[in-house]
């Protein structure tokens, strides 16, 4: 996987939360991002955990269900 794809995905994650303005929410987002980063660096995440961020780009049917019942009927947990 090219580095440019990884950078683009990281940028998309930041842009997704661009308009968050509440400080407690920003603190949680920063904590979660730092935790993800540390888990990746320490190799606590397997390859499948890292590739889940790119699954929706490769497989168009991998989108999350719109509600709980739809996911339940599709057999997702």
C-alpha positions, 0 to 999 in steps of 0.5 A: 500500500503506498504511503500516499494512501495512508496519509490521505486516510489519516487526513480524512480522519482529521477532516471528519472531526474538523468542526468539533468545538467542545473541549471535552470532545476534543480531549477525547478525540486526541486521547483516542488518536494517541492511543491508536497511534501507540497501539500501532507503533507497539505492534499490538494491532494486527494487520487486519486491525490496521486495514479496517480503515481502508476496507470501505474504499476497497469493498463498497459493500463494507459500509456500516448498516444504517440502523441496528435492526438492518445490521442484525438482519444482515448477520453483523454483530 
